[in-house]
Amino acid sequence: HSFLTLSILVTEMTEEQKEGAFSNFSISKGTVQLLQARGVTYLFPVQVKTFDPVYSGKDVIAQARTGTGKTFSFAIPLIEKLQGDSQERRRGRSPKVLVLCPTRELANQVAKDFKDITRQLTVACFYGGTPYNGQIDLMRSGIDILVGTPGRIKDHLQSGKLDLTKVKHVVLDEVDQMLDMGFAEQVEDILRVAYKKDSEDNPQTLLFSATCPHWVYDVARKYMKSRYEQIDLIGKRTQKAATTVEHLAIECHWSQRAAVIGDVIQVYSGSHGRTIVFCETKKEANELALNASIKQDCQSLHGDIPQKQREITLKGFRNGTFKVLVATNVAARGLDIPEVDLVVQSSPPKVGDGYVGCLVIICSLVFKK
């Protein structure tokens, strides 16, 4: 006789896994399967806290660390809500969800997260540096969820091609960065189209941010219902990055920074690890990327590089074609790149440390005069 022995490994579920179990939420079987295909087996704390308020249609201001699963915290409940509403997917339909992001890279990542967890809804991503015609064709076909940067969305509004009067849900992602990058006016121009003064039929409004500057509350007062929900997963702590990050600071002279960065990469990342170096300016990013002190293959990423080339560069870095990416703070905002071993700030960060959310060592250079 041959016997089949089954070994059952019983693992104790953590409190976080119990709270985030899919069965606790109104998530369809199809969405659960798509989440599992993405490697998501339960909802993270930010997703647990936001699911019910977002799903039930409340306005929300959510403050959460970068790298904590923020995108899914609005994507999952919004997708479930839209898929649950019986509506025909007619040609030329205007979007029900509008998500505004400060950068092209973040918009791309957010759109990908939406696309990964729905097979029923059409997701489009509009940003500058890409042809208008393809975007116009998408609008003619019909869009359910529109993700984009303020500049390009405003262009389509002004040309009369984009109709936002039927939008039911508005998400402002990385609100603090939109303010820092001077998008406040463009964002408000866009919102004025979708909102009517003191109307109960205004869209549900969701603001997500690592920090909450005054402008966030100004926007809330203008566009949100008075009884909005505030969710703070950071509290009084200044650290905005994920708690799995180790921080180091190295003091050096400005003229020595390339040599120091080269040594830091060699020690903490070696020849096989992946490194991102953040710079303040495009000029500095170009100079560092070409500096012989960085021994590994290296490429730069900033706003002067054409969009197509930026996408090729990001793909190459993700695939491991080269190991060091030197990027301006603005261009790198919202990048979702797994398995980065080291992040170097070529200048001390100005606001907290909301620039990273991965399991990495952060090294900031502090310059001596």
C-alpha positions in Angstrom: 0.0 0.0 0.0 1.2 3.5 -0.7 0.1 6.2 1.7 -0.3 9.9 0.9 0.8 12.0 3.7 -0.5 15.6 3.9 1.5 18.1 5.9 -0.5 21.0 6.9 1.4 24.1 8.0 -0.6 26.2 10.4 0.6 29.7 10.6 -0.8 32.2 13.1 -2.5 35.1 11.4 -1.2 38.5 12.6 -3.7 41.0 14.0 -3.1 43.1 10.8 -4.0 40.1 8.6 -7.2 39.4 10.6 -8.4 43.0 10.4 -7.6 43.1 6.7 -9.2 39.8 5.7 -11.1 40.3 2.4 -14.1 38.6 3.9 -14.5 41.7 6.2 -15.3 43.9 3.3 -17.7 44.2 0.3 -15.1 43.0 -2.2 -16.3 40.8 -5.1 -14.7 37.4 -5.8 -13.4 38.7 -9.1 -11.6 41.6 -7.5 -10.1 39.3 -4.7 -8.7 37.1 -7.4 -7.1 40.0 -9.2 -5.7 41.4 -6.0 -4.2 37.9 -5.2 -2.6 37.9 -8.7 -0.9 41.1 -7.6 0.4 39.4 -4.5 -2.1 41.2 -2.2 -3.6 38.7 0.3 -5.3 41.1 2.8 -5.9 44.8 3.1 -3.2 46.9 4.7 -4.1 49.3 7.6 -4.6 52.4 5.4 -6.9 50.3 3.2 -8.8 48.9 6.2 -9.4 52.4 7.6 -10.5 53.9 4.4 -12.6 51.1 2.7 -15.9 51.7 4.5 -15.9 55.5 4.4 -15.0 55.5 0.7 -17.4 52.7 -0.2 -20.3 54.4 1.6 -19.7 57.7 -0.3 -18.2 59.8 2.5 -15.7 62.6 1.7 -12.3 61.7 3.2 -9.0 63.4 4.0 -6.4 60.6 4.5 -2.9 61.2 5.8 -0.7 58.1 5.3 2.9 57.3 4.8 4.3 56.9 1.3 4.7 53.2 0.5 1.8 51.9 2.7 -0.6 50.9 -0.1 -2.3 54.2 -0.4 -3.5 53.8 -4.1 -5.5 50.6 -3.4 -7.1 52.3 -0.4 -9.2 54.4 -2.8 -9.0 52.1 -5.9 -10.5 49.0 -4.4 -13.7 50.6 -2.9 -14.2 52.9 -5.9 -14.0 49.9 -8.3 -16.4 47.9 -6.2 -18.8 50.8 -6.1 -18.7 51.4 -9.9 -19.0 47.7 -10.7 -21.9 47.3 -8.4 -23.8 50.1 -10.1 -25.8 48.7 -13.0 -25.0 51.0 -15.8 -24.5 50.4 -19.5 -21.0 50.9 -20.8 -22.2 53.0 -23.7 -19.7 54.5 -26.2 -18.6 58.0 -25.5 -19.5 57.8 -21.8 -17.8 60.4 -19.7 -15.7 59.4 -16.6 -17.3 58.6 -13.2 -14.0 58.8 -11.4 -11.3 61.5 -11.7 -7.9 61.0 -10.1 -5.5 63.9 -10.2 -1.8 63.3 -9.6 1.2 65.7 -9.5 3.5 63.8 -11.8 3.3 61.6 -15.0 5.1 58.7 -13.2 2.6 58.7 -10.3 -0.4 59.0 -12.7 1.0 56.0 -14.7 1.4 53.9 -11.5 -2.1 54.8 -10.2 -3.7 54.0 -13.5 -1.8 50.6 -13.6 -3.1 49.8 -10.1 -6.7 50.5 -11.2 -6.3 48.4 -14.4 -4.8 45.5 -12.5 -7.9 45.0 -10.3 -10.8 45.5 -12.8 -11.7 43.7 -16.0 -15.1 45.5 -16.4 -14.1 49.2 -16.3 -12.2 51.3 -18.7 -9.2 53.1 -17.2 -7.4 55.9 -19.0 -4.3 57.9 -18.1 -3.8 61.4 -19.5 -0.6 63.4 -19.0 1.6 65.9 -20.9 4.3 64.8 -23.3 2.0 62.2 -25.0 -0.1 62.7 -28.2 -3.5 64.2 -27.9 -5.1 62.1 -30.6 -4.9 58.8 -28.7 -6.5 60.4 -25.7 -9.3 61.9 -27.8 -10.0 58.4 -29.3 -10.3 57.0 -25.8 -12.8 59.7 -24.8 -14.8 58.9 -27.9 -14.9 55.2 -26.9 -15.8 56.0 -23.3 -14.0 56.1 -20.0 -15.0 55.0 -16.5 -12.0 56.0 -14.5 -9.7 58.9 -15.6 -6.3 59.4 -14.0 -4.1 62.3 -15.0 -2.0 65.3 -14.3 -3.7 68.7 -13.9 -2.1 70.3 -17.0 -3.3 67.8 -19.6 -6.7 67.4 -17.9 -7.2 71.1 -18.1 -6.2 71.2 -21.7 -8.9 68.7 -22.7 -11.5 70.6 -20.6 -10.6 73.9 -22.3 -10.8 72.3 -25.8 -14.3 71.0 -25.0 -13.3 67.4 -25.6 -13.6 66.3 -21.9 -16.9 66.3 -20.0 -16.5 66.2 -16.2 -20.1 67.1 -15.3 -20.9 63.4 -14.7 -18.0 62.7 -12.4 -19.2 61.1 -9.1 -15.9 60.6 -7.3 -12.8 62.9 -7.3 -9.4 61.8 -5.8 -6.6 64.3 -5.3 -3.5 62.1 -4.7 -0.3 63.5 -3.1 -2.1 66.8 -2.5 0.9 68.3 -0.7 3.1 67.8 -3.8 0.5 69.4 -6.1 0.7 72.5 -3.9 4.5 72.4 -3.9 4.6 72.1 -7.6 2.3 75.1 -8.2 -0.7 73.1 -9.4 -3.2 74.6 -6.9 -4.7 77.0 -9.4 -5.0 74.4 -12.2 -6.6 71.9 -9.8 -9.2 74.4 -8.7 -10.0 75.3 -12.3 -10.7 71.6 -13.0 -12.8 71.1 -9.8 -15.0 74.1 -10.6 -16.3 72.2 -13.6 -17.3 69.2 -11.6 -18.8 71.0 -8.6 -21.7 73.3 -8.1 -21.8 75.7 -5.2 -23.5 74.2 -2.1 -25.0 71.3 -4.1 -25.7 68.0 -2.4 -25.1 66.3 -5.7 -21.4 67.3 -5.8 -18.9 64.4 -6.3 -17.5 62.4 -3.4 -14.1 64.0 -2.7 -11.1 62.1 -1.5 -7.8 63.8 -0.5 -4.7 61.7 0.1 -1.4 63.2 1.3 1.7 62.4 3.4 1.4 65.9 5.0 -1.6 68.1 5.3 -0.7 71.8 4.6 -3.4 74.5 5.0 -4.3 74.3 1.3 -5.7 70.8 1.9 -8.2 72.2 4.4 -8.9 75.2 2.1 -9.9 72.8 -0.7 -11.9 70.7 1.8 -13.9 73.7 2.9 -14.6 74.7 -0.7 -15.5 71.3 -2.2 -16.2 68.8 0.6 -19.3 68.2 2.5 -19.0 69.6 6.0 -19.1 66.1 7.6 -16.0 64.7 6.0 -14.0 61.9 7.6 -10.4 62.5 8.6 -8.1 59.5 8.7 -4.6 60.0 10.1 -2.2 57.1 10.0 0.8 59.2 10.8 -0.1 61.2 13.9 2.3 63.7 15.4 5.4 61.7 14.2 7.4 63.6 11.6 8.5 60.4 9.8 6.4 60.1 6.6 8.1 57.1 5.1 7.4 53.5 5.9 8.8 52.4 9.2 11.0 49.7 7.6 13.5 52.3 6.4 16.9 52.8 8.1 18.3 56.4 7.9 21.9 57.5 7.8 23.4 61.0 7.4 26.9 61.7 6.1 28.6 65.1 6.4 30.8 66.0 3.4 31.9 69.0 1.4 29.8 69.8 -1.7 32.8 69.2 -4.1 33.2 65.7 -2.6 29.6 64.6 -2.9 30.0 62.5 -6.1 33.0 60.6 -4.6 31.0 60.0 -1.3 27.9 58.9 -3.2 30.0 56.4 -5.2 31.5 55.0 -2.0 28.1 54.8 -0.3 26.6 52.9 -3.3 29.6 50.5 -3.3 29.2 49.8 0.5 25.5 49.6 0.9 24.3 48.4 -2.6 27.4 46.8 -4.2 27.4 45.8 -7.8 24.1 43.9 -7.7 21.8 46.1 -5.6 19.6 48.8 -7.0 20.1 52.5 -6.0 18.1 55.7 -6.5 19.9 59.0 -6.1 17.6 62.1 -5.6 18.9 65.5 -6.7 17.5 69.0 -6.5 18.2 70.0 -10.1 18.3 68.5 -13.6 21.8 69.8 -14.1 23.0 68.0 -10.9 21.2 64.8 -12.0 23.0 64.9 -15.4 26.4 65.6 -13.8 26.1 62.8 -11.2 24.9 60.2 -13.7 28.0 60.9 -15.9 30.5 61.0 -12.9 33.2 58.3 -12.9 32.9 58.0 -9.1 29.7 56.0 -9.7 31.1 52.7 -10.9 27.8 51.0 -11.7 25.7 51.5 -14.9 23.8 54.7 -14.3 21.1 56.8 -16.0 19.3 60.0 -15.2 15.6 60.9 -15.0 14.2 64.4 -15.0 11.6 66.7 -16.7 13.7 67.7 -19.7 14.0 64.1 -20.9 11.2 63.2 -23.4 8.3 61.1 -22.0 9.1 58.1 -24.2 12.7 58.0 -23.0 11.6 58.4 -19.4 9.4 55.3 -19.7 12.3 53.4 -21.4 14.6 54.5 -18.5 12.2 53.4 -15.8 11.5 50.1 -17.5 15.3 49.5 -17.8 15.8 50.2 -14.1 12.9 48.0 -13.0 14.2 45.2 -15.2 17.7 45.5 -13.8 19.3 46.6 -17.1 21.2 49.3 -15.1 21.6 49.6 -11.3 21.7 53.3 -10.4 19.0 55.8 -11.3 19.8 59.5 -10.6 16.5 61.5 -10.6 15.2 64.9 -9.6 12.9 64.9 -6.6 10.0 66.0 -8.8 10.5 63.4 -11.6 10.9 60.6 -9.0 7.7 61.5 -7.0 5.4 58.5 -6.7 7.7 56.0 -8.4 6.8 52.4 -7.5 10.0 50.3 -8.0 10.3 47.1 -6.0 13.5 45.9 -4.4 15.4 49.1 -4.2 18.3 48.6 -1.7 19.5 52.1 -1.3 18.2 55.7 -1.7 20.6 58.6 -1.5 19.5 62.2 -1.0 22.2 64.4 -2.5 20.9 67.2 -0.2 19.2 66.9 3.1 15.4 66.5 2.6 13.4 69.7 3.3 10.2 68.2 4.5 10.1 65.1 6.7 11.0 62.1 4.7 8.0 61.4 2.5 10.2 60.6 -0.5 10.4 56.9 0.1 8.3 54.0 1.0 10.4 50.9 0.4 12.5 48.6 2.6 15.8 50.4 2.1 18.6 52.4 3.7 18.3 56.1 3.3 21.5 58.1 3.2 21.3 61.9 3.3 24.4 64.0 2.6 24.9 67.0 4.9 27.3 69.5 3.4 30.0 71.5 5.2 30.5 75.1 4.0 
